[in-house]
C-alpha cells in the first residue's frame, strides 16, 4: 500500500471502531467542550504561537484551516494583515466570534465550512493545526492546503495520535485494542508521495493532561472512550482508573501517561 492508502485505511478503521462504540455521530462533536478552546490572544509563553508567528510577515494574509475556537487564529491575527478562519463546527465558530469581539480583533473572518468544500480565496500562508488526523481522503486535503498558499504552508501534528494517552484504557474498557489514528510518522511519507519536501521542527512536549478531581477525570475520559453511566463499560473504566489515577499537587493524572510532542511541518509553495 502507498503512504496515502495506509493513511486512509488507518482513519477508516478508527472511525468504524468509534462508530461501533458510540452509535450515532453527533452533528457537532465539539458542543460540550468548545468553551475550553478559548484563550487570551495576548498570552505570552505559548511556544506554538511563537513558532508560527516567526513564519509570518506583517503584510501576510493567513488561512487557518480548522481554526476551532481561535486559539491560534486570534493571536496570529495580531501579527499579520488578516486571518480567514475555516471551521465547520458551529459551537467552535461561536467561541471564536465571541473571543474576537471581547478582545476587539476585527481582522479575522470566519468561513463556517469544512476545508474540502470551503469556497475561499488563496492566502499568503495556510495553516492546519491538529486537524489532519481524522481526514480520510488526505491527498486532496493537502493539495488544497498547498494550492491555496501563495508562499508557505504550515501543519502542526503530534508525533503520536492525540488520544494515544488513553489507548491502554480503551483496551481495558472495551476488551480490544484501539485502532490508532495516523499522526506525524504517517504524514511525512504522504507529503513525500505528493512531491513535498517539508522542514520539520520539534516543539516543546506537552505534559500529560491533568484533571481537577477524580470525578472530572472519570467524566472526561469516559466521554473520549464513548462510555455512558451505569453500564458495564463504566464499571470497568472506574476500576481501571482506581488502579491508575493519582493526585499530585492538586492535579489528577493517569499514571504512566506520556507527554505528547507537537511538530511544526512547513513547506514553501511559491514556484
Backbone torsions as a table, in degrees:
resi	resn	phi	psi	omega
1	UNK	NA	145.6	175.9
2	UNK	-75.1	166.8	177.9
3	UNK	-61.4	-37.1	178.9
4	UNK	-66.5	-40.8	178.3
5	UNK	-67.6	-40.2	177.9
6	UNK	-61.1	-44.4	178.2
7	UNK	-56.5	-52.7	-178.3
8	UNK	-60.0	-39.7	-179.6
9	UNK	-67.1	-38.5	177.8
10	UNK	-62.9	-43.3	179.5
11	UNK	-66.1	-42.0	-180.0
12	UNK	-60.7	-45.7	-178.9
13	UNK	-63.6	-43.2	180.0
14	UNK	-64.7	-44.4	-179.5
15	UNK	-63.8	-41.6	-179.9
16	UNK	-63.9	-41.8	178.3
17	UNK	-65.1	-43.1	178.8
18	UNK	-62.1	-45.6	-178.9
19	UNK	-62.6	-35.9	179.6
20	UNK	-65.9	-35.1	-177.7
21	UNK	-81.9	-36.0	-173.6
22	UNK	-100.7	-16.8	-176.8
23	UNK	84.6	-131.7	-174.8
24	UNK	-70.3	133.7	176.0
25	UNK	-72.9	136.8	176.6
26	UNK	-69.5	152.5	178.0
27	UNK	-62.8	-39.3	179.4
28	UNK	-130.5	99.6	-176.4
29	UNK	-60.2	-23.7	-170.5
30	UNK	-96.8	6.2	-172.9
31	UNK	-53.8	-47.2	-174.4
32	UNK	-74.7	-34.3	-171.5
33	UNK	-106.1	-1.0	-177.8
34	UNK	-53.9	-41.1	-179.8
35	UNK	-59.1	-23.3	179.1
36	UNK	-69.3	-13.7	-177.4
37	UNK	-94.5	8.6	173.1
38	UNK	-79.5	137.7	178.5
39	UNK	-148.9	151.8	179.4
40	UNK	-67.2	117.8	-179.9
41	UNK	-62.7	-20.3	-177.6
42	UNK	-96.2	10.4	-177.8
43	UNK	-62.9	153.9	176.3
44	UNK	-117.8	163.2	176.9
45	UNK	82.2	8.0	176.9
46	UNK	-88.6	106.6	-173.0
47	UNK	-65.3	-32.7	178.6
48	UNK	-69.5	-46.0	177.8
49	UNK	-59.4	-43.7	-179.8
50	UNK	-62.1	-41.6	-179.5
51	UNK	-66.0	-40.1	179.2
52	UNK	-70.2	-41.6	-179.6
53	UNK	-60.2	-31.9	-179.8
54	UNK	-65.3	-20.3	179.4
55	UNK	-92.5	-4.2	-175.9
56	UNK	-101.9	148.8	173.5
57	UNK	-111.1	152.0	-177.0
58	UNK	-55.0	-31.2	-177.5
59	UNK	-90.1	1.1	-176.5
60	UNK	-70.7	147.9	162.7
61	UNK	-103.1	145.7	-174.3
62	UNK	-128.4	136.2	170.9
63	UNK	-105.9	114.9	177.5
64	UNK	-101.6	106.8	-174.4
65	UNK	-91.4	117.9	-172.8
66	UNK	76.2	52.7	-170.6
67	UNK	-73.1	-14.6	179.1
68	UNK	60.3	-137.4	-179.8
69	UNK	-85.2	8.5	175.3
70	UNK	91.3	18.4	-178.9
71	UNK	-58.2	-31.0	176.7
72	UNK	-105.0	-41.1	-175.7
73	UNK	-56.6	-42.5	-174.3
74	UNK	-73.5	-47.7	175.8
75	UNK	-64.4	-33.9	179.7
76	UNK	-72.5	-26.8	176.3
77	UNK	-62.9	-24.6	178.1
78	UNK	-76.6	-10.0	-175.9
79	UNK	-114.7	2.2	-178.5
80	UNK	-144.9	179.7	-175.8
81	UNK	-67.7	-46.8	-178.7
82	UNK	-162.5	159.1	177.8
83	UNK	-128.6	132.8	169.5
84	UNK	-106.4	118.4	-177.0
85	UNK	-100.2	116.9	177.3
86	UNK	-99.3	117.2	-173.8
87	UNK	-151.4	121.0	-177.2
88	UNK	-83.0	-17.4	-174.7
89	UNK	-82.3	119.0	177.9
90	UNK	-58.9	-38.2	-178.6
91	UNK	-69.1	-37.0	176.8
92	UNK	-68.0	-41.8	178.0
93	UNK	-60.1	-38.0	179.7
94	UNK	-63.9	-41.8	177.8
95	UNK	-64.6	-42.9	180.0
96	UNK	-61.1	-47.6	-179.1
97	UNK	-61.4	-45.2	-176.9
98	UNK	-65.0	-40.5	-179.3
99	UNK	-69.6	-38.7	177.2
100	UNK	-61.7	-41.5	177.6
101	UNK	-65.2	-42.9	-177.3
102	UNK	-60.0	-38.6	-176.9
103	UNK	-101.1	9.1	175.3
104	UNK	55.4	47.1	176.5
105	UNK	-102.2	110.1	-169.9
106	UNK	-105.1	-2.4	-175.6
107	UNK	-101.4	29.3	176.1
108	UNK	-120.1	124.3	174.4
109	UNK	-111.6	150.6	-174.5
110	UNK	-117.1	130.7	172.8
111	UNK	-109.2	105.3	-175.6
112	UNK	-80.2	75.1	-176.5
113	UNK	-156.7	161.8	170.5
114	UNK	-75.7	160.3	-176.2
115	UNK	-63.5	-44.3	-177.0
116	UNK	-57.7	-37.7	-176.6
117	UNK	-99.4	-3.3	-176.6
118	UNK	-65.7	128.6	175.9
119	UNK	-96.1	98.0	-171.9
120	UNK	-142.3	145.6	179.9
121	UNK	-76.8	154.3	175.1
122	UNK	-60.8	160.7	177.3
123	UNK	-133.3	172.8	177.1
124	UNK	-66.0	-39.2	-176.5
125	UNK	-133.2	137.5	169.9
126	UNK	-111.2	146.7	-179.0
127	UNK	-136.2	137.0	175.9
128	UNK	-139.3	106.9	-173.7
129	UNK	-110.8	118.4	175.7
130	UNK	54.2	45.1	-179.4
131	UNK	-119.7	-38.7	-166.5
132	UNK	-67.3	-16.7	-178.3
133	UNK	-51.1	-36.2	-172.9
134	UNK	-101.6	8.9	-178.3
135	UNK	-89.3	109.5	-177.2
136	UNK	-70.9	-46.2	-177.2
137	UNK	-92.9	79.0	-166.7
138	UNK	-75.0	-32.9	-174.3
139	UNK	-61.0	-52.6	179.0
140	UNK	-65.9	-29.3	177.5
141	UNK	-62.2	-48.1	179.7
142	UNK	-69.6	-39.2	177.3
143	UNK	-55.8	-42.6	-178.8
144	UNK	-69.4	-38.5	174.2
145	UNK	-57.0	-43.2	-177.8
146	UNK	-69.4	-47.8	-174.1
147	UNK	-70.5	-23.3	-179.1
148	UNK	-93.1	4.4	177.4
149	UNK	-107.8	115.9	179.6
150	UNK	-72.8	-27.8	-175.3
151	UNK	-124.5	-42.7	-169.2
152	UNK	-153.9	140.6	172.7
153	UNK	-115.9	139.0	-178.3
154	UNK	-129.2	138.5	174.0
155	UNK	-135.8	144.2	177.8
156	UNK	-120.3	125.5	179.5
157	UNK	-140.4	151.0	170.1
158	UNK	-79.2	157.7	176.3
159	UNK	-74.6	-12.5	174.1
160	UNK	-140.4	162.2	-175.5
161	UNK	-57.8	145.1	-175.9
162	UNK	-56.3	-34.9	-178.0
163	UNK	-94.8	9.5	-175.0
164	UNK	-62.5	-22.4	179.5
165	UNK	-63.7	-24.9	-179.9
166	UNK	-110.2	10.3	177.2
167	UNK	-57.6	-41.2	178.1
168	UNK	-60.4	-35.3	178.1
169	UNK	-68.1	-34.9	177.6
170	UNK	-55.9	-46.3	-178.2
171	UNK	-66.2	-40.1	179.0
172	UNK	-65.1	-35.9	-175.6
173	UNK	-83.8	-44.4	-172.6
174	UNK	-100.7	-8.9	176.5
175	UNK	74.3	20.5	176.6
176	UNK	-150.3	153.1	179.6
177	UNK	-67.5	145.1	178.0
178	UNK	-78.6	130.8	171.8
179	UNK	-73.4	119.8	-176.1
180	UNK	-78.8	148.5	169.2
181	UNK	-77.9	155.7	174.3
182	UNK	-70.5	156.6	178.0
183	UNK	-145.8	-151.9	-173.0
184	UNK	-54.7	-45.2	-178.1
185	UNK	-59.2	-27.8	177.4
186	UNK	-90.0	-24.3	-177.1
187	UNK	-72.4	-39.8	-177.0
188	UNK	-63.1	-43.5	174.6
189	UNK	-62.4	-32.5	175.4
190	UNK	-61.4	-46.9	178.8
191	UNK	-60.3	-43.0	-179.4
192	UNK	-62.0	-40.0	177.3
193	UNK	-64.4	-27.6	178.9
194	UNK	-88.4	5.8	177.7
195	UNK	79.8	21.2	-178.4
196	UNK	-107.0	127.0	177.9
197	UNK	-110.7	98.1	-172.2
198	UNK	-90.0	165.7	167.7
199	UNK	-103.5	131.8	-176.8
200	UNK	-115.6	127.1	178.9
201	UNK	-119.5	121.1	175.4
202	UNK	-75.9	135.7	177.2
203	UNK	-108.3	173.4	-177.8
204	UNK	-60.6	136.8	179.4
205	UNK	-64.9	143.3	176.6
206	UNK	-89.6	130.4	-179.8
207	UNK	-63.3	155.3	177.3
208	UNK	-54.7	146.7	-177.2
209	UNK	-61.8	137.6	176.6
210	UNK	-113.4	158.6	-177.7
211	UNK	-129.2	154.0	-177.2
212	UNK	-74.4	-24.2	-178.3
213	UNK	-157.1	166.7	176.6
214	UNK	-63.7	-38.8	179.2
215	UNK	-64.3	-39.4	178.1
216	UNK	-63.6	-40.9	179.0
217	UNK	-62.4	-46.5	-179.0
218	UNK	-62.0	-45.4	-179.2
219	UNK	-62.7	-45.9	-177.7
220	UNK	-66.5	-45.8	-178.3
221	UNK	-68.9	-37.8	177.4
222	UNK	-59.1	-40.6	178.7
223	UNK	-62.0	-42.1	-177.9
224	UNK	-74.7	-19.1	176.3
225	UNK	-97.8	2.6	-179.1
226	UNK	59.9	44.5	179.2
227	UNK	-108.4	132.6	-178.7
228	UNK	-108.2	155.5	-178.7
229	UNK	-60.5	156.0	173.4
230	UNK	59.1	39.5	176.1
231	UNK	-126.4	164.8	176.5
232	UNK	-62.4	-35.7	179.4
233	UNK	-63.2	-39.5	177.8
234	UNK	-65.3	-39.6	177.8
235	UNK	-61.7	-40.5	178.4
236	UNK	-67.1	-39.0	178.4
237	UNK	-64.6	-44.9	179.7
238	UNK	-61.4	-38.0	177.9
239	UNK	-67.0	-42.8	179.7
240	UNK	-63.1	-41.7	-179.3
241	UNK	-73.7	-28.2	175.5
242	UNK	-60.7	-31.1	179.6
243	UNK	-85.6	-23.2	-170.3
244	UNK	-120.5	-14.0	-177.7
245	UNK	-83.7	132.7	179.8
246	UNK	-140.7	159.1	-176.7
247	UNK	-118.0	132.6	175.8
248	UNK	-137.8	120.1	177.9
249	UNK	59.6	33.5	178.2
250	UNK	84.0	3.3	179.2
251	UNK	-116.0	131.4	179.6
252	UNK	-98.3	133.8	179.4
253	UNK	-139.6	159.7	175.1
254	UNK	-85.4	123.3	-176.8
255	UNK	-59.8	134.7	177.7
256	UNK	87.2	-1.8	-179.9
257	UNK	-67.8	132.7	-178.5
258	UNK	-95.5	146.9	176.9
259	UNK	-62.1	155.2	172.9
260	UNK	-101.8	134.3	-179.5
261	UNK	-110.3	115.6	176.4
262	UNK	-81.0	153.4	175.4
263	UNK	-131.9	144.4	176.8
264	UNK	-100.4	120.5	179.7
265	UNK	-107.1	122.7	-175.7
266	UNK	-129.7	140.6	173.2
267	UNK	-148.0	140.7	179.0
268	UNK	-75.0	148.2	-178.8
269	UNK	-118.3	-10.2	-179.5
270	UNK	-69.6	140.7	-179.5
271	UNK	-68.1	NA	NA
